[in-house]
């Protein structure tokens, strides 16, 4: 029995590993191969951006740096408040960020468009100049609020990673503000920099918010160049400055990120005595909290206020029923297919030596690819020689593949951390007593990894629902996702329709996120006890 299980595992695991590499790495390899079709005379002009393209890259990097600094600054301030408030109503705010994190960027863009309209009415009545939701400042503000929940989570992890004994010793010898500046922040700095790098990366590869604010960025320029020339190799060369920037960011921070994923020490015992801040610091911290409440409350009020009654909402949903159904199908398929391939990739990280480092690169490097480049790579791969006959290109599987290429690495990263938290003694006992590897996996390993698997699937599901940049290129003819429909309507100012569709998209994300969060809480309470550990694999 065990021999048959091992033989079956030795076949299935390589197949799943190959599928991960095909789905995630394949688009990039297809683009590299397509470089052969680009004349060498064009390489220098495309590789070295000059004039408008260089200025565009510079502005894109500047916007991403600003979003990174603003987002992590707010995130750190709010994390300090949440750390201080272990009990009471404010302690429950941490779950608000869990639900806000997967909200699509279009929700925030629509909400602040509504706020600007209201403010302009008031300004017009008093004879003042109206505000405009266009330009780099508007794009910076919306992106900061969009990515702030992620920044709060990363800052909280960074603070919790600091040994409480060092904090207590520092607080005995100096005021809390100095202990924070001289001990806590320096020790948390490596993880805070990782968080800043991730926010920088997410901002740099996004073009939905900048395009809605009518500013051009490098990620959008890749999409525009491919739309005009339809040459994948040229698109890769055009994206090279952006790709070099994102890849350098991933390489710079991946060593620390690997340490965090493999040694998640943020669940250690935390400080019992809260920090005591002077009035000036509390004003800054609670100012950041007010910004967070705006980020949470304004989208809700904007969506509800712009709906033109129940009948109009029902009509909007009826007209978009195909997009809603298609979006759910794509998100469910992406979440389900993600589980086996992300699991194999995550297990590969623990293999040690060059294979482990290779799998780590296969997880982290794809995070540097902009969404439009992934979409172009998918078109090149599945519409190229040898693959076009499979009938995948132009089918409903293309948006699923786009979601997997973008988010399966993130799903694998979640599973890496989940595997590290499994108690190895339970796995060793199962191996000693097992009569079947499959039975042992189903009865022991699967229950232990259930929270991580659910978190991985939930993350991919929510992100897929709001994916735009790659799906916009690969959506089959006659098919559209809900996010694409919202994005198109936002350019035409159909506020009632956009509000109804965005409310549905937001509700889907929040409902699934709430279900996953409740399940994780219940599962953690059921499985917590003296047998848990942090050194598992």
Protein Blocks (a to p, Z undefined) as FASTA:
>chain_A
ZZmmmmmmmmmmmmmmmmmmmmmmmmmmmmmmmmmmpcfklmmmmmmgghjlmmmmmmmm
mmmmmmmmmmmmmmmmmmmmmmmmmgcjklmmmmmmmmmmmpcfklmmmmmmmmmmmmmm
mmmmnopacddfedjklmmmmmmmmmmmmmmmmmmmmmmmpcfklmmmmmmmpcfklmmm
mmmmmmmmmmmmmmmmmmmmmmmmpcklmmmnopacfklmmmmmmmmnopaklmmmmmmm
mmmmmmmmmmmmmmmmmmmmmmccklgccdfbdcdddfklmmmmmmmmmmmmmmmmmmmm
mmmmmpgcjklmmmmmmmmmmmmmmmmmmmmmmmmmmmmmmmmmmmmmmngpjklmmmmm
mmmmmmmpcfklmmmmmmmmmmmghjlmnomgopaklmmmmmmmmmmmmmmmmmmmmmmm
pcfklmmmmmmmpcbfklmmmmmmmmmmmmmmmmmmmmmmmmmmmgmklmmmmocghiac
fklmmmmmmmnopaklmmmmmmmmmmmmmmmmmmmmmmmmmmmmmmgcjkbcfkbZZ
